[in-house]
């Protein structure tokens, strides 16, 4: 058994010992109690990790460094891939627009393509919506 938390291992040992002493009629209560302690331990660990991650993100944002530490950001590869895919999609969209609505349709289509790419490229600079609690 890989135990990273010696406190939980001690709790499990105590629960098993109590089960042997008290008998099977208390098994459900003992298991429920132990699972509550496991849940509490998990909540504490997750809370600690979330707080650490938020602190790292705030520090990176305050330093004005690379925004890759912020959620929803990506590197050059993803932006490049998005641009390539949008150009591939632009070819049939342009053909359909030009056929159906001539020059006006083509202009609207390309304004949409440029707009989507612009929003994607500059979304790191857009104001982020903050939750009320901000975790």
SEKE-402579 format. One record per residue (C-alpha): residue number from 1; chain; x, y, z. Coordinates in steps of 0.2 Angstrom, whole numbers, plus 5000, padded with zeros to 4 digits. Layout:
REM residues N
resi->NUM | chain->A | px->X | py->Y | pz->Z
...
***
This chain:
REM residues 135
resi->1 | chain->A | px->5000 | py->5000 | pz->5000
resi->2 | chain->A | px->5008 | py->5016 | pz->4994
resi->3 | chain->A | px->5004 | py->5029 | pz->5008
resi->4 | chain->A | px->5010 | py->5046 | pz->5006
resi->5 | chain->A | px->5000 | py->5053 | pz->5021
resi->6 | chain->A | px->5006 | py->5044 | pz->5037
resi->7 | chain->A | px->4991 | py->5051 | pz->5046
resi->8 | chain->A | px->4979 | py->5043 | pz->5035
resi->9 | chain->A | px->4988 | py->5026 | pz->5036
resi->10 | chain->A | px->4987 | py->5028 | pz->5055
resi->11 | chain->A | px->4968 | py->5032 | pz->5054
resi->12 | chain->A | px->4966 | py->5016 | pz->5043
resi->13 | chain->A | px->4975 | py->5006 | pz->5055
resi->14 | chain->A | px->4965 | py->5013 | pz->5070
resi->15 | chain->A | px->4949 | py->5009 | pz->5060
resi->16 | chain->A | px->4954 | py->4991 | pz->5056
resi->17 | chain->A | px->4959 | py->4989 | pz->5074
resi->18 | chain->A | px->4942 | py->4996 | pz->5080
resi->19 | chain->A | px->4933 | py->4985 | pz->5068
resi->20 | chain->A | px->4941 | py->4969 | pz->5075
resi->21 | chain->A | px->4937 | py->4975 | pz->5093
resi->22 | chain->A | px->4919 | py->4981 | pz->5090
resi->23 | chain->A | px->4914 | py->4968 | pz->5077
resi->24 | chain->A | px->4905 | py->4969 | pz->5061
resi->25 | chain->A | px->4889 | py->4978 | pz->5067
resi->26 | chain->A | px->4900 | py->4994 | pz->5068
resi->27 | chain->A | px->4908 | py->4991 | pz->5051
resi->28 | chain->A | px->4897 | py->5004 | pz->5042
resi->29 | chain->A | px->4900 | py->5018 | pz->5054
resi->30 | chain->A | px->4919 | py->5015 | pz->5055
resi->31 | chain->A | px->4920 | py->5015 | pz->5036
resi->32 | chain->A | px->4910 | py->5031 | pz->5035
resi->33 | chain->A | px->4921 | py->5039 | pz->5048
resi->34 | chain->A | px->4936 | py->5034 | pz->5039
resi->35 | chain->A | px->4930 | py->5040 | pz->5022
resi->36 | chain->A | px->4925 | py->5056 | pz->5030
resi->37 | chain->A | px->4943 | py->5058 | pz->5035
resi->38 | chain->A | px->4950 | py->5053 | pz->5018
resi->39 | chain->A | px->4938 | py->5066 | pz->5010
resi->40 | chain->A | px->4944 | py->5080 | pz->5022
resi->41 | chain->A | px->4962 | py->5075 | pz->5018
resi->42 | chain->A | px->4958 | py->5076 | pz->4999
resi->43 | chain->A | px->4949 | py->5093 | pz->5001
resi->44 | chain->A | px->4964 | py->5100 | pz->5011
resi->45 | chain->A | px->4977 | py->5094 | pz->4998
resi->46 | chain->A | px->4966 | py->5101 | pz->4983
resi->47 | chain->A | px->4964 | py->5117 | pz->4992
resi->48 | chain->A | px->4982 | py->5119 | pz->4995
resi->49 | chain->A | px->4986 | py->5115 | pz->4977
resi->50 | chain->A | px->4973 | py->5127 | pz->4970
resi->51 | chain->A | px->4980 | py->5141 | pz->4982
resi->52 | chain->A | px->4998 | py->5138 | pz->4976
resi->53 | chain->A | px->4992 | py->5138 | pz->4958
resi->54 | chain->A | px->4983 | py->5154 | pz->4960
resi->55 | chain->A | px->4998 | py->5162 | pz->4969
resi->56 | chain->A | px->5009 | py->5157 | pz->4954
resi->57 | chain->A | px->4997 | py->5164 | pz->4942
resi->58 | chain->A | px->4996 | py->5180 | pz->4951
resi->59 | chain->A | px->5014 | py->5182 | pz->4953
resi->60 | chain->A | px->5017 | py->5178 | pz->4934
resi->61 | chain->A | px->5004 | py->5191 | pz->4930
resi->62 | chain->A | px->5011 | py->5204 | pz->4942
resi->63 | chain->A | px->5028 | py->5202 | pz->4935
resi->64 | chain->A | px->5021 | py->5205 | pz->4917
resi->65 | chain->A | px->5031 | py->5189 | pz->4912
resi->66 | chain->A | px->5025 | py->5176 | pz->4900
resi->67 | chain->A | px->5006 | py->5173 | pz->4902
resi->68 | chain->A | px->5007 | py->5154 | pz->4899
resi->69 | chain->A | px->5005 | py->5152 | pz->4917
resi->70 | chain->A | px->4987 | py->5159 | pz->4916
resi->71 | chain->A | px->4973 | py->5147 | pz->4912
resi->72 | chain->A | px->4967 | py->5147 | pz->4894
resi->73 | chain->A | px->4983 | py->5153 | pz->4886
resi->74 | chain->A | px->4994 | py->5143 | pz->4874
resi->75 | chain->A | px->5010 | py->5144 | pz->4865
resi->76 | chain->A | px->5015 | py->5148 | pz->4848
resi->77 | chain->A | px->5011 | py->5131 | pz->4841
resi->78 | chain->A | px->4993 | py->5132 | pz->4846
resi->79 | chain->A | px->4991 | py->5149 | pz->4839
resi->80 | chain->A | px->4999 | py->5144 | pz->4823
resi->81 | chain->A | px->4988 | py->5128 | pz->4822
resi->82 | chain->A | px->4973 | py->5139 | pz->4824
resi->83 | chain->A | px->4978 | py->5151 | pz->4810
resi->84 | chain->A | px->4982 | py->5136 | pz->4798
resi->85 | chain->A | px->4965 | py->5128 | pz->4802
resi->86 | chain->A | px->4956 | py->5144 | pz->4799
resi->87 | chain->A | px->4964 | py->5146 | pz->4782
resi->88 | chain->A | px->4959 | py->5129 | pz->4777
resi->89 | chain->A | px->4941 | py->5132 | pz->4783
resi->90 | chain->A | px->4942 | py->5149 | pz->4774
resi->91 | chain->A | px->4944 | py->5141 | pz->4756
resi->92 | chain->A | px->4927 | py->5132 | pz->4756
resi->93 | chain->A | px->4918 | py->5146 | pz->4765
resi->94 | chain->A | px->4925 | py->5159 | pz->4753
resi->95 | chain->A | px->4919 | py->5148 | pz->4738
resi->96 | chain->A | px->4901 | py->5146 | pz->4745
resi->97 | chain->A | px->4900 | py->5165 | pz->4750
resi->98 | chain->A | px->4906 | py->5170 | pz->4733
resi->99 | chain->A | px->4894 | py->5159 | pz->4724
resi->100 | chain->A | px->4879 | py->5163 | pz->4735
resi->101 | chain->A | px->4881 | py->5181 | pz->4738
resi->102 | chain->A | px->4895 | py->5187 | pz->4726
resi->103 | chain->A | px->4907 | py->5200 | pz->4733
resi->104 | chain->A | px->4897 | py->5206 | pz->4748
resi->105 | chain->A | px->4896 | py->5188 | pz->4754
resi->106 | chain->A | px->4915 | py->5186 | pz->4751
resi->107 | chain->A | px->4918 | py->5202 | pz->4761
resi->108 | chain->A | px->4907 | py->5197 | pz->4776
resi->109 | chain->A | px->4915 | py->5179 | pz->4776
resi->110 | chain->A | px->4933 | py->5186 | pz->4777
resi->111 | chain->A | px->4928 | py->5199 | pz->4790
resi->112 | chain->A | px->4922 | py->5185 | pz->4800
resi->113 | chain->A | px->4937 | py->5175 | pz->4798
resi->114 | chain->A | px->4949 | py->5190 | pz->4802
resi->115 | chain->A | px->4938 | py->5194 | pz->4817
resi->116 | chain->A | px->4939 | py->5176 | pz->4824
resi->117 | chain->A | px->4958 | py->5176 | pz->4822
resi->118 | chain->A | px->4960 | py->5193 | pz->4830
resi->119 | chain->A | px->4950 | py->5188 | pz->4845
resi->120 | chain->A | px->4959 | py->5172 | pz->4847
resi->121 | chain->A | px->4976 | py->5181 | pz->4845
resi->122 | chain->A | px->4972 | py->5195 | pz->4857
resi->123 | chain->A | px->4962 | py->5185 | pz->4870
resi->124 | chain->A | px->4976 | py->5186 | pz->4882
resi->125 | chain->A | px->4975 | py->5204 | pz->4883
resi->126 | chain->A | px->4956 | py->5205 | pz->4885
resi->127 | chain->A | px->4950 | py->5208 | pz->4903
resi->128 | chain->A | px->4947 | py->5192 | pz->4912
resi->129 | chain->A | px->4931 | py->5189 | pz->4921
resi->130 | chain->A | px->4934 | py->5186 | pz->4939
resi->131 | chain->A | px->4923 | py->5176 | pz->4951
resi->132 | chain->A | px->4917 | py->5185 | pz->4966
resi->133 | chain->A | px->4927 | py->5174 | pz->4978
resi->134 | chain->A | px->4942 | py->5172 | pz->4967
resi->135 | chain->A | px->4945 | py->5156 | pz->4976
***
